[in-house]
Amino acid sequence: MANKTIFALSCGRQFIEAYDQKGYRDEIKRKCRQMYVNGMGFRAIERVTGVNHNTVINWVKQVATLLPDAPDYQEIPEIAQVDELQTFVAQKKQIVAMDSCQ
């Protein structure tokens, strides 16, 4: 922690010559953003680093504003590649228990 020089004036007011920087070091911010990019959730980052998840969200938002917007494509590509996609659509079968008493 840096030494603070405090000046007291005759009016009873006190002034600090230089303030310490508040907040987290850039290294911590970078580490948290890197964890997010690698797929870690905000609350998981909070558990690992101790930095509040809302703070991490704000850091990610700040960096996101620096990214360029996605280009506006006017053309439809002639060739496209799609990974496997499987869907299952069905109704639940209704099982009715038959009672031997009739």
TATAHU-V805784 format. One record per helix or strand. SS is the DSSP state (@ for helix, = for strand). FROM is the first residue (numbers start at 1). TO is the last residue. If there is no record, write none. Layout:
ss:SS from:FROM to:TO
ss:SS from:FROM to:TO
//
This chain:
ss:= from:6 to:8
ss:= from:14 to:16
ss:@ from:26 to:37
ss:@ from:42 to:49
ss:@ from:53 to:66
//
